[in-house]
Amino acid sequence: MHRDPLAPADDPCRCVCDDGYCGPQCQVHDPVCCDVSCTEHGRCVEGDDGHGVCQCEFADKTVDPLTHHPAWYGDQCQYLDQCREKNCGSHGQCVDSRPDCEECMSAECQCNQCYSGDSCEIAPPACTDLDTCEPMSCGEHGEIVEVDGQCTCQCSDCYTGSTCEIAPDPCTDLATCMVKECPTCETLNTDTCGCEAPIDACLQYNCGSHGHCESTRADECHPFANPTCVCDPGFSGEACEIDACVVNDVYCGSNGRCVHTEENPGTCACQNGWTGEHCQTQPPPVDPCIAEQRSCGDHGQCGANDSGGDGADQSKCVCDPGWCGLNCEMQEWSLGAIFSLPPSTSMPGGQNVVAGAGAVGFAAVAAVALKRRMGAGAASDDGIYSSLGQPVV
């Protein structure tokens, strides 16, 4: 032992101890631990190799040193980790919220899902739903069974799923839990649970009022598939809804209408004699004599009379001189011939021919006068009509 030549002024008597000695005055002889410093959180002990090592202290004096590690660690017990004293087992993890606080016991276990306890030592009950940590449920259509340590749902009423949550198909036979099967080429109607044969796809395909649907054979089970619309002339589109008259803006005026034919879809069909691409050409005047098939015989000519009440020309016979009547069928005679009678002649039985002729003459005169008043087109002279075409004598 000797004085430390580097001792500070406030401790001029500080000793420098020889090997194996320690203490303020080098009064302790311990060749194993005198050269080992363990701070105030540990103590020196002889190690397996005969040298001194630090045995660190526990921060929590209540823990079992046989199952925990001390919170202080390091070759001189200079480091602190409270989680070294916290055993969270295999179902948790230690978390120290205040790692720098030597006086605080702030370490705690964060347990795995559904585990609990200070050291996560409490396991969840059997058949616990590990997603919700609630007891496992199989609903109203199943019950929990445990097989080889595993909990599963045993479903009933043909329900399926891990928790019996999937309802059976409406067409399931509840005795066998098998869905009804249909014969080849028939399909199951899930609304009625009946089997239905293939139907013509055209029954549900709309081609409007200007086309019809045609289907083709797809396969053995679908003889009426691939519906398409076959449109009438002049119409097109998926449902024959496009009219060529409308698309092409075909204008036919008031004397025609747009029609469709195989050769000329969307063309004007003119009416009342009008012609032209758009029925714009007025028809020529109509000869009323031809239209009415009027005949004036051999003693007159047919012409037009523009006095028709509806504005249309009517036929009229213009008779040759000495002829009259609607069709020039009667011969006209002068009034003087009626009264220049031949002498009286007696007929058998005593009848006077002259008297009879006079009576006929006066009747003819009266007929001519009435005819002229009615505007029947008699000649301007004083003739009369003979229905036999012969003069009255």
C-alpha positions as a Python dict, from the first residue, in 0.01 Angstrom:
ca = {
    (1, 'M'): (0, 0, 0),
    (2, 'H'): (120, 350, -71),
    (3, 'R'): (-16, 695, -109),
    (4, 'D'): (-167, 788, -444),
    (5, 'P'): (51, 1056, -594),
    (6, 'L'): (-245, 1166, -811),
    (7, 'A'): (-482, 1205, -519),
    (8, 'P'): (-693, 1523, -532),
    (9, 'A'): (-643, 1809, -284),
    (10, 'D'): (-960, 1727, -94),
    (11, 'D'): (-837, 1369, -37),
    (12, 'P'): (-461, 1387, -11),
    (13, 'C'): (-442, 1061, 177),
    (14, 'R'): (-611, 837, -85),
    (15, 'C'): (-451, 497, -93),
    (16, 'V'): (-349, 287, -386),
    (17, 'C'): (-397, -78, -285),
    (18, 'D'): (-183, -369, -386),
    (19, 'D'): (-323, -656, -589),
    (20, 'G'): (-573, -857, -391),
    (21, 'Y'): (-639, -574, -146),
    (22, 'C'): (-918, -320, -146),
    (23, 'G'): (-1108, -88, 79),
    (24, 'P'): (-1054, 278, 177),
    (25, 'Q'): (-735, 190, 358),
    (26, 'C'): (-665, -133, 165),
    (27, 'Q'): (-773, -325, 468),
    (28, 'V'): (-971, -591, 279),
    (29, 'H'): (-783, -882, 141),
    (30, 'D'): (-992, -1050, -136),
    (31, 'P'): (-791, -1164, -433),
    (32, 'V'): (-1114, -1263, -624),
    (33, 'C'): (-1340, -958, -599),
    (34, 'C'): (-1122, -664, -494),
    (35, 'D'): (-1053, -580, -857),
    (36, 'V'): (-1420, -613, -967),
    (37, 'S'): (-1670, -321, -956),
    (38, 'C'): (-2046, -407, -968),
    (39, 'T'): (-2193, -62, -889),
    (40, 'E'): (-2467, -45, -634),
    (41, 'H'): (-2696, -283, -829),
    (42, 'G'): (-2492, -598, -787),
    (43, 'R'): (-2231, -783, -585),
    (44, 'C'): (-1917, -970, -676),
    (45, 'V'): (-1904, -1348, -654),
    (46, 'E'): (-1645, -1599, -758),
    (47, 'G'): (-1712, -1732, -1104),
    (48, 'D'): (-1659, -2077, -1246),
    (49, 'D'): (-1311, -1980, -1366),
    (50, 'G'): (-1208, -1853, -1022),
    (51, 'H'): (-1234, -1488, -1117),
    (52, 'G'): (-1483, -1242, -969),
    (53, 'V'): (-1806, -1167, -1160),
    (54, 'C'): (-2099, -937, -1085),
    (55, 'Q'): (-2426, -1089, -968),
    (56, 'C'): (-2687, -824, -1053),
    (57, 'E'): (-2987, -746, -835),
    (58, 'F'): (-3359, -776, -906),
    (59, 'A'): (-3553, -453, -938),
    (60, 'D'): (-3861, -630, -803),
    (61, 'K'): (-3762, -808, -487),
    (62, 'T'): (-4079, -1022, -496),
    (63, 'V'): (-4005, -1215, -812),
    (64, 'D'): (-3879, -1569, -806),
    (65, 'P'): (-3510, -1564, -900),
    (66, 'L'): (-3537, -1920, -1022),
    (67, 'T'): (-3787, -1830, -1300),
    (68, 'H'): (-3692, -1470, -1381),
    (69, 'H'): (-3391, -1275, -1486),
    (70, 'P'): (-3277, -968, -1286),
    (71, 'A'): (-3369, -633, -1430),
    (72, 'W'): (-3011, -507, -1386),
    (73, 'Y'): (-2759, -656, -1622),
    (74, 'G'): (-2415, -590, -1771),
    (75, 'D'): (-2063, -686, -1654),
    (76, 'Q'): (-2094, -423, -1382),
    (77, 'C'): (-2478, -434, -1346),
    (78, 'Q'): (-2490, -91, -1502),
    (79, 'Y'): (-2792, -150, -1734),
    (80, 'L'): (-3163, -173, -1646),
    (81, 'D'): (-3433, -372, -1833),
    (82, 'Q'): (-3744, -436, -1625),
    (83, 'C'): (-3882, -678, -1887),
    (84, 'R'): (-3602, -918, -1788),
    (85, 'E'): (-3796, -971, -1469),
    (86, 'K'): (-4134, -999, -1651),
    (87, 'N'): (-4208, -1349, -1774),
    (88, 'C'): (-4493, -1333, -2028),
    (89, 'G'): (-4460, -1691, -2140),
    (90, 'S'): (-4527, -1796, -2498),
    (91, 'H'): (-4859, -1614, -2524),
    (92, 'G'): (-4751, -1256, -2454),
    (93, 'Q'): (-4480, -995, -2485),
    (94, 'C'): (-4334, -758, -2223),
    (95, 'V'): (-4357, -386, -2288),
    (96, 'D'): (-4189, -122, -2065),
    (97, 'S'): (-4367, 209, -2097),
    (98, 'R'): (-4099, 395, -1889),
    (99, 'P'): (-3767, 225, -1953),
    (100, 'D'): (-3553, 508, -1805),
    (101, 'C'): (-3720, 512, -1464),
    (102, 'E'): (-3508, 310, -1218),
    (103, 'E'): (-3763, 345, -940),
    (104, 'C'): (-4069, 255, -1148),
    (105, 'M'): (-4201, -91, -1212),
    (106, 'S'): (-4359, -3, -1547),
    (107, 'A'): (-4308, -328, -1736),
    (108, 'E'): (-4621, -528, -1819),
    (109, 'C'): (-4728, -815, -2042),
    (110, 'Q'): (-4928, -762, -2360),
    (111, 'C'): (-5104, -1095, -2412),
    (112, 'N'): (-5191, -1264, -2737),
    (113, 'Q'): (-5550, -1267, -2862),
    (114, 'C'): (-5790, -1407, -2601),
    (115, 'Y'): (-5513, -1481, -2344),
    (116, 'S'): (-5504, -1299, -2008),
    (117, 'G'): (-5329, -1289, -1669),
    (118, 'D'): (-5028, -1097, -1531),
    (119, 'S'): (-4798, -1330, -1722),
    (120, 'C'): (-5049, -1425, -1997),
    (121, 'E'): (-5086, -1758, -1827),
    (122, 'I'): (-5469, -1778, -1859),
    (123, 'A'): (-5573, -1946, -2182),
    (124, 'P'): (-5916, -1884, -2341),
    (125, 'P'): (-6189, -2138, -2264),
    (126, 'A'): (-6231, -2428, -2499),
    (127, 'C'): (-6432, -2354, -2818),
    (128, 'T'): (-6370, -1981, -2800),
    (129, 'D'): (-6394, -1783, -3121),
    (130, 'L'): (-6037, -1653, -3147),
    (131, 'D'): (-6151, -1364, -3366),
    (132, 'T'): (-6393, -1220, -3110),
    (133, 'C'): (-6277, -1399, -2790),
    (134, 'E'): (-6640, -1487, -2738),
    (135, 'P'): (-6772, -1841, -2696),
    (136, 'M'): (-6803, -2004, -3036),
    (137, 'S'): (-7157, -2009, -3178),
    (138, 'C'): (-7314, -2228, -3443),
    (139, 'G'): (-7639, -2032, -3465),
    (140, 'E'): (-7981, -2192, -3465),
    (141, 'H'): (-7887, -2470, -3706),
    (142, 'G'): (-7585, -2633, -3543),
    (143, 'E'): (-7406, -2725, -3224),
    (144, 'I'): (-7044, -2718, -3109),
    (145, 'V'): (-6850, -3043, -3095),
    (146, 'E'): (-6485, -3095, -2993),
    (147, 'V'): (-6281, -3346, -3185),
    (148, 'D'): (-5910, -3399, -3110),
    (149, 'G'): (-5896, -3071, -2925),
    (150, 'Q'): (-6051, -2882, -3216),
    (151, 'C'): (-6394, -2725, -3191),
    (152, 'T'): (-6619, -2736, -3494),
    (153, 'C'): (-6986, -2681, -3572),
    (154, 'Q'): (-7202, -2979, -3645),
    (155, 'C'): (-7479, -2837, -3867),
    (156, 'S'): (-7836, -2955, -3903),
    (157, 'D'): (-8128, -2892, -4140),
    (158, 'C'): (-7888, -2911, -4438),
    (159, 'Y'): (-7713, -2588, -4334),
    (160, 'T'): (-7340, -2559, -4407),
    (161, 'G'): (-7048, -2326, -4331),
    (162, 'S'): (-6799, -2299, -4046),
    (163, 'T'): (-7074, -2160, -3822),
    (164, 'C'): (-7372, -2317, -4005),
    (165, 'E'): (-7454, -1980, -4157),
    (166, 'I'): (-7520, -2096, -4517),
    (167, 'A'): (-7882, -2190, -4578),
    (168, 'P'): (-7962, -2479, -4811),
    (169, 'D'): (-8075, -2423, -5168),
    (170, 'P'): (-8454, -2372, -5186),
    (171, 'C'): (-8480, -2684, -5400),
    (172, 'T'): (-8286, -2905, -5156),
    (173, 'D'): (-8437, -3235, -5043),
    (174, 'L'): (-8416, -3196, -4662),
    (175, 'A'): (-8415, -3572, -4619),
    (176, 'T'): (-8095, -3619, -4820),
    (177, 'C'): (-7961, -3259, -4829),
    (178, 'M'): (-7924, -3304, -5206),
    (179, 'V'): (-8034, -3038, -5454),
    (180, 'K'): (-8297, -3156, -5698),
    (181, 'E'): (-8154, -3264, -6033),
    (182, 'C'): (-8325, -3232, -6369),
    (183, 'P'): (-8306, -3456, -6677),
    (184, 'T'): (-8067, -3376, -6957),
    (185, 'C'): (-8145, -3051, -7141),
    (186, 'E'): (-8382, -2934, -6870),
    (187, 'T'): (-8303, -2661, -6618),
    (188, 'L'): (-8414, -2616, -6260),
    (189, 'N'): (-8643, -2324, -6186),
    (190, 'T'): (-8533, -2209, -5842),
    (191, 'D'): (-8862, -2027, -5789),
    (192, 'T'): (-9086, -2327, -5846),
    (193, 'C'): (-8823, -2604, -5805),
    (194, 'G'): (-8959, -2751, -6127),
    (195, 'C'): (-8765, -2872, -6429),
    (196, 'E'): (-8817, -2672, -6749),
    (197, 'A'): (-8739, -2767, -7106),
    (198, 'P'): (-8550, -2523, -7331),
    (199, 'I'): (-8769, -2244, -7464),
    (200, 'D'): (-8745, -2051, -7786),
    (201, 'A'): (-8525, -1751, -7720),
    (202, 'C'): (-8746, -1550, -7953),
    (203, 'L'): (-9027, -1558, -7699),
    (204, 'Q'): (-8836, -1304, -7494),
    (205, 'Y'): (-8687, -1110, -7786),
    (206, 'N'): (-8859, -795, -7907),
    (207, 'C'): (-8840, -710, -8276),
    (208, 'G'): (-9117, -450, -8266),
    (209, 'S'): (-9395, -427, -8522),
    (210, 'H'): (-9164, -411, -8825),
    (211, 'G'): (-8978, -740, -8799),
    (212, 'H'): (-8982, -1094, -8669),
    (213, 'C'): (-8741, -1300, -8463),
    (214, 'E'): (-8552, -1601, -8589),
    (215, 'S'): (-8336, -1834, -8377),
    (216, 'T'): (-8066, -2086, -8464),
    (217, 'R'): (-7962, -2416, -8311),
    (218, 'A'): (-7672, -2380, -8067),
    (219, 'D'): (-7646, -2739, -7949),
    (220, 'E'): (-7860, -3040, -7867),
    (221, 'C'): (-7999, -2878, -7554),
    (222, 'H'): (-8053, -2535, -7710),
    (223, 'P'): (-8235, -2576, -8042),
    (224, 'F'): (-8376, -2223, -8028),
    (225, 'A'): (-8078, -2005, -7937),
    (226, 'N'): (-7903, -1697, -8075),
    (227, 'P'): (-8213, -1488, -8149),
    (228, 'T'): (-8190, -1219, -8417),
    (229, 'C'): (-8442, -984, -8575),
    (230, 'V'): (-8526, -1011, -8945),
    (231, 'C'): (-8663, -669, -9038),
    (232, 'D'): (-8929, -579, -9292),
    (233, 'P'): (-8812, -392, -9605),
    (234, 'G'): (-8706, -38, -9517),
    (235, 'F'): (-8646, -110, -9146),
    (236, 'S'): (-8322, -188, -8966),
    (237, 'G'): (-8167, -187, -8617),
    (238, 'E'): (-8141, -445, -8342),
    (239, 'A'): (-8517, -430, -8285),
    (240, 'C'): (-8614, -309, -8637),
    (241, 'E'): (-8677, 32, -8490),
    (242, 'I'): (-8500, 237, -8761),
    (243, 'D'): (-8735, 350, -9041),
    (244, 'A'): (-8561, 439, -9370),
    (245, 'C'): (-8836, 694, -9437),
    (246, 'V'): (-8740, 880, -9121),
    (247, 'V'): (-8362, 832, -9136),
    (248, 'N'): (-8342, 936, -9502),
    (249, 'D'): (-8591, 1221, -9446),
    (250, 'V'): (-8813, 1110, -9736),
    (251, 'Y'): (-9070, 1386, -9808),
    (252, 'C'): (-9376, 1296, -10017),
    (253, 'G'): (-9590, 1606, -9966),
    (254, 'S'): (-9965, 1592, -9921),
    (255, 'N'): (-10022, 1381, -10232),
    (256, 'G'): (-9823, 1072, -10141),
    (257, 'R'): (-9675, 868, -9861),
    (258, 'C'): (-9344, 694, -9798),
    (259, 'V'): (-9358, 316, -9846),
    (260, 'H'): (-9112, 27, -9847),
    (261, 'T'): (-9069, -245, -10106),
    (262, 'E'): (-8806, -513, -10148),
    (263, 'E'): (-8650, -326, -10441),
    (264, 'N'): (-8705, 34, -10327),
    (265, 'P'): (-8727, 83, -9952),
    (266, 'G'): (-8813, 436, -9847),
    (267, 'T'): (-8974, 572, -10166),
    (268, 'C'): (-9283, 784, -10234),
    (269, 'A'): (-9609, 622, -10345),
    (270, 'C'): (-9809, 906, -10509),
    (271, 'Q'): (-10188, 938, -10500),
    (272, 'N'): (-10462, 1098, -10711),
    (273, 'G'): (-10252, 1102, -11027),
    (274, 'W'): (-9960, 1300, -10881),
    (275, 'T'): (-9611, 1189, -10989),
    (276, 'G'): (-9246, 1266, -10929),
    (277, 'E'): (-8984, 1151, -10677),
    (278, 'H'): (-9157, 1350, -10405),
    (279, 'C'): (-9509, 1348, -10562),
    (280, 'Q'): (-9456, 1709, -10661),
    (281, 'T'): (-9588, 1688, -11022),
    (282, 'Q'): (-9957, 1774, -11063),
    (283, 'P'): (-10163, 1535, -11278),
    (284, 'P'): (-10282, 1658, -11628),
    (285, 'P'): (-10646, 1775, -11671),
    (286, 'V'): (-10896, 1492, -11701),
    (287, 'D'): (-11128, 1480, -12008),
    (288, 'P'): (-11475, 1447, -11848),
    (289, 'C'): (-11610, 1281, -12164),
    (290, 'I'): (-11361, 998, -12127),
    (291, 'A'): (-11392, 984, -11751),
    (292, 'E'): (-11774, 962, -11770),
    (293, 'Q'): (-11770, 751, -12087),
    (294, 'R'): (-12020, 1001, -12231),
    (295, 'S'): (-12166, 924, -12575),
    (296, 'C'): (-12346, 1183, -12789),
    (297, 'G'): (-12438, 940, -13071),
    (298, 'D'): (-12408, 1034, -13435),
    (299, 'H'): (-12571, 1377, -13398),
    (300, 'G'): (-12353, 1560, -13148),
    (301, 'Q'): (-12009, 1602, -12991),
    (302, 'C'): (-11908, 1574, -12622),
    (303, 'G'): (-11746, 1871, -12451),
    (304, 'A'): (-11671, 2004, -12103),
    (305, 'N'): (-11924, 2192, -11898),
    (306, 'D'): (-11749, 2400, -11627),
    (307, 'S'): (-12068, 2459, -11433),
    (308, 'G'): (-12012, 2166, -11194),
    (309, 'G'): (-12101, 2248, -10838),
    (310, 'D'): (-11782, 2098, -10695),
    (311, 'G'): (-11556, 2288, -10934),
    (312, 'A'): (-11480, 1984, -11149),
    (313, 'D'): (-11562, 1985, -11519),
    (314, 'Q'): (-11859, 1776, -11633),
    (315, 'S'): (-11931, 1636, -11976),
    (316, 'K'): (-12195, 1796, -12205),
    (317, 'C'): (-12328, 1700, -12547),
    (318, 'V'): (-12330, 1977, -12813),
    (319, 'C'): (-12592, 1856, -13059),
    (320, 'D'): (-12594, 1903, -13437),
    (321, 'P'): (-12861, 2139, -13577),
    (322, 'G'): (-13205, 1979, -13563),
    (323, 'W'): (-13112, 1746, -13278),
    (324, 'C'): (-13145, 1777, -12902),
    (325, 'G'): (-13164, 1579, -12579),
    (326, 'L'): (-12900, 1495, -12314),
    (327, 'N'): (-12723, 1267, -12563),
    (328, 'C'): (-12853, 1426, -12888),
    (329, 'E'): (-13088, 1134, -12931),
    (330, 'M'): (-13403, 1332, -13027),
    (331, 'Q'): (-13484, 1521, -13349),
    (332, 'E'): (-13625, 1869, -13323),
    (333, 'W'): (-13925, 1992, -13554),
    (334, 'S'): (-14078, 2334, -13614),
    (335, 'L'): (-14413, 2417, -13452),
    (336, 'G'): (-14559, 2501, -13791),
    (337, 'A'): (-14549, 2140, -13902),
    (338, 'I'): (-14784, 2047, -13619),
    (339, 'F'): (-15066, 2273, -13732),
    (340, 'S'): (-15035, 2216, -14111),
    (341, 'L'): (-15247, 1907, -14092),
    (342, 'P'): (-15371, 1705, -14390),
    (343, 'P'): (-15742, 1667, -14456),
    (344, 'S'): (-15947, 1467, -14215),
    (345, 'T'): (-15939, 1099, -14279),
    (346, 'S'): (-16178, 846, -14140),
    (347, 'M'): (-16043, 531, -13997),
    (348, 'P'): (-16231, 214, -13949),
    (349, 'G'): (-16469, 253, -13660),
    (350, 'G'): (-16532, 620, -13736),
    (351, 'Q'): (-16222, 769, -13558),
    (352, 'N'): (-16106, 1104, -13691),
    (353, 'V'): (-15727, 1094, -13751),
    (354, 'V'): (-15696, 1474, -13776),
    (355, 'A'): (-15853, 1521, -13439),
    (356, 'G'): (-15618, 1272, -13289),
    (357, 'A'): (-15319, 1438, -13453),
    (358, 'G'): (-15424, 1778, -13322),
    (359, 'A'): (-15439, 1653, -12970),
    (360, 'V'): (-15091, 1506, -13001),
    (361, 'G'): (-14961, 1831, -13145),
    (362, 'F'): (-15085, 2043, -12860),
    (363, 'A'): (-14936, 1803, -12610),
    (364, 'A'): (-14600, 1825, -12789),
    (365, 'V'): (-14610, 2207, -12782),
    (366, 'A'): (-14674, 2203, -12412),
    (367, 'A'): (-14383, 1962, -12361),
    (368, 'V'): (-14143, 2181, -12560),
    (369, 'A'): (-14238, 2492, -12363),
    (370, 'L'): (-14186, 2316, -12030),
    (371, 'K'): (-13853, 2172, -12145),
    (372, 'R'): (-13719, 2510, -12242),
    (373, 'R'): (-13821, 2666, -11914),
    (374, 'M'): (-13625, 2396, -11732),
    (375, 'G'): (-13315, 2466, -11938),
    (376, 'A'): (-13300, 2128, -12105),
    (377, 'G'): (-13098, 2265, -12399),
    (378, 'A'): (-13365, 2268, -12670),
    (379, 'A'): (-13292, 2452, -12996),
    (380, 'S'): (-13381, 2823, -13024),
    (381, 'D'): (-13644, 2768, -13293),
    (382, 'D'): (-14000, 2658, -13229),
    (383, 'G'): (-13949, 2288, -13292),
    (384, 'I'): (-14080, 1999, -13085),
    (385, 'Y'): (-13941, 1651, -12995),
    (386, 'S'): (-14045, 1329, -13152),
    (387, 'S'): (-13960, 1029, -12942),
    (388, 'L'): (-13968, 818, -13252),
    (389, 'G'): (-13733, 1045, -13443),
    (390, 'Q'): (-14005, 1112, -13710),
    (391, 'P'): (-14203, 1430, -13779),
    (392, 'V'): (-14563, 1436, -13664),
    (393, 'V'): (-14797, 1465, -13966),
}
